Amino acid sequence: MRQVHIRVDDELYNELNSYSEKNELSMQDCVREAVAYYMSDVKKKKNTGKEKKFTFIDLFAGIGGMRIAFDRAGGQCVYSSEWNKYSQQTYFANFGEQPEGDITKVNAEDIPDHDILVAGFPCQPFSIAGVSKKNSMGRATGFEDKTQGTLFFDVCRILKEKRPKAFMLENVKNLCSHDKGRTFQVIRESLDELGYEIFYKVLDGQNYVPQHRERILIVGFDRERYGDKIDFEFNLTPRVPKPVMRDILDEEVADKYTLSDKLWTYLQNYAAKHRAAGNGFGYGIAPLDGVSRTLSARYYKDGSEVLIAQEGKNPRRLTPRECARLQGFPDTFKIPVSDTQAYKQFGNSVVVPLMGEVAKLIVDEIDRLDKEGAEWKQVI
């Protein structure tokens, strides 16, 4: 990070000070955010008019894994939202655009029109009590009743207001069983009520990166626009040859990534304790010619789920760059934050090439549906 000293007049200073207090930001973060938004606007104006196959928005954007996937499929991102300030820094460093902050405070009508909505929304429990009461009284409940107070509600209200041609939502595999299946039931009912035909499947990233990482993808197409002609399948083409761990490792790694004697002893004792109790918990040494366990946001704590064996030394954790590769990010992707923040960010991100394959399938289906619709109008 570099420092820039600026002078502002009293009126502008008061405006900045008021904004920083209202949003609980330091003056430094407030000014940085203002400059980032300004530069984002400059870039967007430069990109205006450039030919793209489709437009999309990037909600709960994280560090932009989904954006890379849909960019590669020929899209133009017209809006992004991410509340975490460190993720915003990484996003800006790589895309030159500052994501808008808290999506719950954004009016849906202010979001630009778009063809595809993309969101990796957090999984939250829904309140079933109020819905059950209304059902017992014979009163219908809509998505606003069922999803209010969750971040999924914000996805729904944007879908309702902007009616994109399609959407893709990403979440953890356990979404299907979360809260005894009620969460996923509410999600399906809400999307159906909004007039979208949905398709979903749990997909594993290990066909594209050397990591066992299962995530559920929910894809939807607008029934009001396309009627009953929608026919979507997750027909993916795995990479050949299948990637393995040694493909993503650096030849030379700093000593700071090697586990200390104290931490390595702790992890071994912890694993032995759980083995004795009949549990499978413990550290994981990644096979060089195989795939690793799932990288998580807690990786910064001890790196235990994905360790690399070293001859004559304690195992080591992955470097942030290796974590980026494990998720399929290109080596040109900039990492402007600390190791701790980088581990959190990549652990929370997506397998980029897997998302890219699904993005292409969505775009192909939209193209097919739009073409059939145009041909049908010509017949009429």
BELURRA-V843390 format. One record per pair of residues at least 12 apart in sequence whose C-alpha atoms are under 6 Angstrom apart, sorted by the first residue. I is the first residue (numbers start at 1). J is the second residue. If there is no record, write none. Layout:
i: (I | I)
j: (J | J)
This chain:
i: (36 | 37 | 40 | 40 | 52 | 53 | 53 | 54 | 55 | 55 | 55 | 55 | 55 | 56 | 56 | 56 | 56 | 56 | 57 | 57 | 57 | 57 | 57 | 57 | 58 | 58 | 59 | 59 | 59 | 60 | 60 | 60 | 60 | 60 | 61 | 61 | 62 | 62 | 63 | 63 | 63 | 65 | 65 | 69 | 69 | 69 | 70 | 73 | 80 | 81 | 81 | 81 | 82 | 82 | 83 | 83 | 108 | 114 | 115 | 115 | 116 | 116 | 116 | 117 | 118 | 118 | 118 | 119 | 120 | 120 | 120 | 143 | 165 | 165 | 166 | 166 | 167 | 167 | 168 | 168 | 169 | 169 | 170 | 170 | 171 | 171 | 172 | 172 | 173 | 173 | 173 | 195 | 196 | 196 | 196 | 196 | 197 | 197 | 198 | 198 | 199 | 199 | 200 | 200 | 201 | 201 | 202 | 202 | 203 | 207 | 207 | 208 | 209 | 209 | 210 | 210 | 210 | 210 | 211 | 211 | 211 | 212 | 212 | 213 | 244 | 244 | 244 | 245 | 245 | 245 | 245 | 246 | 248 | 248 | 249 | 257 | 257 | 258 | 258 | 259 | 259 | 283 | 283 | 284 | 284 | 284 | 285 | 285 | 286 | 286 | 286 | 295 | 296 | 297 | 297 | 297 | 300 | 300 | 303 | 327 | 328 | 328 | 328)
j: (98 | 98 | 97 | 98 | 75 | 74 | 75 | 75 | 75 | 76 | 77 | 114 | 115 | 77 | 114 | 115 | 116 | 117 | 77 | 78 | 79 | 80 | 117 | 118 | 80 | 118 | 80 | 81 | 119 | 81 | 82 | 119 | 120 | 121 | 81 | 82 | 82 | 87 | 87 | 90 | 91 | 350 | 352 | 352 | 355 | 356 | 359 | 360 | 99 | 99 | 100 | 101 | 99 | 101 | 101 | 102 | 158 | 164 | 164 | 165 | 164 | 166 | 167 | 167 | 167 | 168 | 169 | 169 | 169 | 170 | 171 | 190 | 221 | 222 | 220 | 221 | 219 | 220 | 218 | 219 | 217 | 218 | 216 | 217 | 215 | 216 | 215 | 216 | 214 | 215 | 216 | 223 | 220 | 221 | 222 | 223 | 220 | 221 | 219 | 220 | 218 | 219 | 217 | 218 | 216 | 217 | 215 | 216 | 215 | 238 | 239 | 239 | 243 | 326 | 243 | 244 | 245 | 291 | 291 | 292 | 293 | 293 | 294 | 294 | 289 | 290 | 291 | 288 | 289 | 290 | 291 | 288 | 322 | 325 | 322 | 316 | 317 | 315 | 316 | 314 | 316 | 304 | 305 | 305 | 306 | 307 | 307 | 308 | 306 | 307 | 308 | 347 | 347 | 344 | 347 | 348 | 340 | 343 | 317 | 351 | 351 | 352 | 353)
